[in-house]
């Protein structure tokens, strides 16, 4: 029997899905695989909703950094995505619930000048004093396309930095050039050149569209070996309980959320549990395995 997925597991899957999307677009924007952290690198650690844990640190000669709450963490020779996963696991172990962590390399030995050009040193005041033409922060607002109200908790990547909107949907960014990736729960993912998405206003605005869910999704339940429909399978989704038809199908209507946990049970078959993305195809296939 497969272990039961709790709401905690479901939320963790969704959180890691967001982390995967951010990492994917980071790699595409830099035209490179995730970078490897080395001793001497200056790295940025961003934790969603936790400004005290969003810090910049220089990796010591022993390959570690000193991080709030946790202490020394060895990151040498880790990819940035693996470092983010490690920090998230350590924070989750007694400190935070479902932390969203992003790690990026700001500068270091052997990095290209282009990378160093977008990097911010540890000493921000020194950087501003040495810069002949410092970038002036710009306030923007991320709003809902229908209500025109600000959206809080939005994660936005611009260049090599990640920002988060406050409760009013406001974000203070540095510069207005480059590609962005914008992620918010319940909204369509937005990506492209920032100039294409900034709308006039005071402040300028980025508009997000809510996720559009289909009116109905049809699931076809088949035997994994024979590929024949299975009738009479008990299906549980939240408080809803139904059974598959003689054609091995069941339908879900009036969808209100992006994801759901479905449990399928049939005598002679192993219990099947899965998290369904309701934004996916309007017809989906489920394979059940017979008991040995």
C-alpha positions, 0 to 999 in steps of 0.5 A: 500500500502506498503511504497516504499523502497528507495536506503537508505532503501536498503543499510541499510538492506544490512548493517544490514545483515553484522552486523547480520553475524558478530554477528552470527559468534561472538556467534559461536566462543565464544560458547555463546549467545551475552554477557550482558554489566554490570557496570565496564566492559571494552568494545570495540566499533568498527565503520567501517572506523571511527578510531576516533570513534573506542574506548575502554571505561569502563562502569561507576557505572551508567551503561553508557560510554562517547562516542565521538560526542554523549556523555553519553550512557546508556548500562547497561544490554544491549546485545553487539548486542543491544548496537551496534544497539543503537550506530549505530542509535545515530550516524546515527542521524545527524553524519554518514550515514549507520554506521557499529558498533560492540561492544565487552566486553574486560574484567570485573567482573565475566568474565572467565580467558579465556576471560580476556586472549584475552582482551586488557585493556584501558591502552595499554602501561601499558599492553605492559609493564606488558606482559612478552611476548607481541604479535607482530603485523603482517601485512597481505593483503586481495587480489582479487583472479583474479586481485591479488590487495588489497581489501579496506574496508574489515571487518575481525574478529579474536578472539574477535577483529574486523579489517578493511583493508586500501585502499591497503587491508592491515590489522595489526593483533595481533597474527596468531591463531584462527578463522576468519570471513572475509566480503567484499562487492561483495565477498564470505564470508570467515570463518575458522581457519586463518592458513588455509587461510593465503597464503605465501608472504610478507606480507602474504595474504588472498585471496577472491573470488568474488560472483558468480551470476547465469546467470538467475533467474526465479521467480514464482508469485502466488496468496497467497491464491489459490497458482495459477499463476498470469499472466500479473503482471507488474514487475519493477527492476531498469530501467527494466519493464516486465510482468509475462507470462501466467504461472505467471513467469518472468526471470532476466538475466545478473545479475550485483549485489548481491541485487535488489529491485523488485516492482510488480503491478497487478489490484486487488492485493496489490502492492508488493515490496521486496529486492531480494538476487540474490545469492539465488536459481535460482528459487524463489517464490513470493506470492501476496495478493488480495485487501480486 
